[in-house]
Amino acid sequence: MMAIADRQETITKLIGFSAPYLNAANQEKQELLEIRSVHERGIKFLDHLIKQKESMKLQIEMANKFAESTNKQYRHAMLRQQMKEIQKELDEDKSEKKEKKDYRQMVEEADLPEYAREAALEEVDKLEAQGPNGHEEGMIKTYLDLILALPWNEKSDSEIDLKFAREVLNRDHYGLEKVKDRIVQHLAVMKLTEKKRGTILLFEGPPGTGKTSLGKSIAEALGRKYVRVSLGGIRDEAEIRGHRRTYIGALPGRIISEMKKAGQRDPVFVLDEVDKLMTAYSGDPASALLEVLDPEQNDSFSDRYLDIVFDLSDVLFIATANTVSSIPAPLLDRMEVISISSYTNTEKFHIGRDHLIPAVLDEHGLNTDKLQISDEALRGVIEKYTREAGVRGLKKQLAKIARVSSEKIVNGDIELPIRVTTEQLEDILGRKTVRLEDALKDDFPGVVTGLAWTPVGGEILFIESTFMPGKGELVLTGQLGDVMKESARISLSLIRSRLANQITHFDFAVNDIHIHVPAGSTPKDGPSAGITLFTSLASLLTGRAVDTKTAMTGEITLRGTVLPVGGIKEKVLAAHRAGIKRIIMSSENKNDLQDIPEETANAIEFNFVDRIEDVIDLTLDIKLPEQVILDFSESTGEMKTQ
């Protein structure tokens, strides 16, 4: 090509010959050829040649650097290989010995069930057939390591000691006597039947009431390993059953993974937040738990990754949940529910004094020689700065006191020990954050006190009724749910059918009735306000006020029957805290008073009713006549009484 270029006689011919080989765009080449001035065309041509020369120089430099780097890597690789060969000759290759495992010998020596041994040996055959640096070598080794690490036959040797178990439970948890009794009974059955597993327990209750820590205490009492898996938010079935090994990056499920960590086939396995499992396109993890928690099936649990049945029948599974309403019925049917109610203020005080304060002091590097919190201050924190069923919020407030005290101690501007009293709480924690309802001081017709259950304990609520000129409509406000609205309509129907003779000054056709439940930003629902709604309407329309120190709870029917409701313990505690002196409830709730602390039960008068006539008699002092049942004669069409 250079020879041909040398034979070109003019600059124009040389440019025409060289243009196709220039490192430039076609448009630039065309512009070069279209320049009419030979002088300008030559200068432009020289510019392109200079640019092309610089570009080629840069490429050559890059190629040289790459070649130098490649040669260097090649030399290092060769030197490493030579070093390995030298170390092997001198018997000094410790890393090689450490990495190399004789899986066949390990499988033969391991205490595996026969079916697991056969599956492992098949994988060893595949591994040996792979040869060095096979593409499946790492996957097979990881799988064999899992099989060898699982506790196929390892068990704890501890015996069940009921006395020691009771001591551990009492040491770690204050109150919860019925829950502790049920746990000890469960352990007693396990001891008599010589079974390691027993029934699967589900601790159900509000947050912060000690459900998870109960599982840890049970593990300590039994002398077994403690394993915990949080199921909150899990929406992939593979989290429970694992992925098939055909997928890249496949892993075993959480059950098998935690069994590997436990190192025993009979640990105490806590399935935390089982009510927060979620269903998604990738499967239903709650359905995957059916096999795990079924005593008839979990002796042959199959994990997709392991692909060998694993016996879970000796595992003591304990589940926890805040509510059972979101747990699928088939899964709930496999567990025995033990309800843990909210703590009373007295129980919170003892928990705070005996457990939380020592723990908080230890976490902040303090002791009683540096910080002392008085009993009155502790009660003040409970009543004015926490509103919860458990004690997590209480621990946070105590930690805040400890942090403020730690700063003062480090600055060295205060005398030790620091004593925290009730008067200092506002300076440390700020203004009180909890506003609790108290019983009204004055009686008003149409205003009645009810009792409600919430996830953080019981509350009292006021139901207010009034009327105004209108078209006979019933207006409901206060963000009420459908069930509560139905209770209001039932109450109005009962008023019109049972109190017609008592209400002579009110015309239902030309007046609207308005029922309101304060705290309108809080949703309210449920049937337990039935007798409260009925009594509020009766009080309004008869003009008789109900004693503000009287509260009530119960569901009503169109027959006038008062039905039992739940949450009695929390409701009674809330009533006592608010200064209520009398509570009206269904006769069928009488047995629920056994859960009420004695000091609370003695301070309140309980009235039990079966029908709304009893409610009216107790609250408004109105004796309703015996109900008249109306019937229509089919033959004459006349109405008659029975």
C-alpha positions, 0 to 999 in steps of 0.5 A: 500500500505504501508503494502505491501511495509513493507512485501518486504524482500529485497531492490531489491523487494522494488524498483521493487514494488515502481518503478511504483509509482515514480514521474519520466519518464518511461525512468528513471524508466527503467534505475533504474531497469537496474542498476546491482549494488544493492548499486548504485540502492539503492542510485538512488532510494533514490534520486528519493524518496527525489525529490518526497518528495520535490515536494509533499511538494511544492504542499502541500504548494501551496494547502494551500496558495490557500485554504487560499486565497479562504477562505479569498475571501469567508469570504470577500464576506460573510462580504460584503453581510452581510454589504449590508443586514445591510445597507438595514435594516438601509436604508443606502444602497445609492449605491444600490439605485443609481444603481437601475433604474426603467426603466419602469417608466423612459420609461413611463415618457420620451417624446418618439414617440409611436413606440419608446415607444413600442420598449422600453417597449418590452425591459423592459419586457425582462429585468424584465424576465431576473431576477437578474444577467441575462446574457443579463441584461447589453446589455438591460440596455445599449440599454434602456439608449441609447433610453432614451438619444436620443433627440427624440423631443428636438429642439433649440428655436433660430430664424434665424437672418441674420444680426447676421449670417453675423456678425459671418461669417465676424468675423471668416473668411476674404474674401470668400465673395461669399461663405458667400453670399451663406450661408446667402442666404441658411439661408434666404430660411430656415427662409422663408420656416420655415424649420430647414434643407434646402439643404445639403451643400458641401464645396469643396476646398484645405486644410486649407481654412476654410471649417470646421470652416465655419460649426462651424460659421454657428452653432453659427449663428443659435444658434444650437449645433455643431457636427463634425464627421471625415470620413477620412479613414472610410472603415466599413459601420457599422461606419455609420449604427452601428452593430446589437445587436446580436454581442458582443460589438455592438455599434450604428453608428456615426450618432446616437452616435453624435445625443445623444451627441448633445442633440438636433434633429436639430444640425449643423452636419459637415461630415468632409473629405467626399471625403476620405471614403474608400470601403472595404470588410466590406461594402461601407460607402459612400453608407450608407450616401446616406440615411443620406443625402437624404431629402426624406429618412432621416426622417426615418433613421435606425441604425442597433443597435438602430433598430428604425427609427430616424428622421434626417430631422431637422439636417443641414448637412454640408459636406467638401471635398478637391475634388469632383472627388473621391465622388461617383456620387449618393452621390454628387448628394444629395449635393450642392457644394460650391467651396472655392478657395485658398487664395491670398497673400493679403487675407493671409496677412489680415487673418494672421494679424487679426486672426492668430497672435492673436491666436498664441500669446494667445496659447504661453502666449504672447501679443503685449506687449511682441512680435510684428510682423511687416506687412513686416515680415508677408508678408515675411513669406507668400511669402518666407516660405509658399506655400499653398492654405490655411493658416495652414503652415502660422500659423505653421511658426508664431508659430515658431516665437513665440516659439523662442521669448518665449525662449528669454523672459524666459531667460530674455536677451532681451528688451521687446517688441520683434519686428520681422522684415524682416531682422530677418526672416532668423535667426528665420526661416532659409533659405527661403523654397519656390522657385516660378517661375518668368517670363524669362528675355530673349526670345527664339524660342520654349520656351513659358510660360503656366499656371497650377493649383495645389491643393496648388494654381496656378503656371506658367510653361515653355514649351520648344521645340527643334528639331534634326536629326532623323526619324520624331518622337515626344519625350515628357519628364517631367513626362507628363500624357496621356491627356497632351501627346495627346495635344502635338500630336494634336498640332503637327498635327495642325502645319503640317496642318495650318503652312505648308506654313510658315515652309519651312526650316523644314523637318518633315520626317528627324527631331525629335521634343522634347518637355520638361516641366521642374520640371520633378519630378512633374507629370503634366496632363490635357488639359489646356496646349494645346495652350501653346504646340501649340505655343511652336511648332509654335515658334520653327518651325517658328524661332520666339520668344514669349514674356516671359511676355505673358502666356496662358492657354486653350484646343485645338481641331483638328478643331483649336478651343480653349476651356475653362479650369478651375482654372482661378483665381489661374492661374491668381494670379500665373501669377501676382506673377511671373511678367506676363503682358499678359494672353491669354485664351478662350473667354468662360473664360471671366466670370471667371475674376469676381473672380479675385481681382481688383488690380490683374486684373488691372495689367494684359492685358487679350486677349481672343481667339476662334481659334488657328489662333488668338493665332498665330496672338497675339504671333507670329504676323503671319496671317494665311489664311482662312482654306482650307478644302480638299475633295475627289470626289467619282466619279473621285477620284480627290482632290478639295477644298471647 
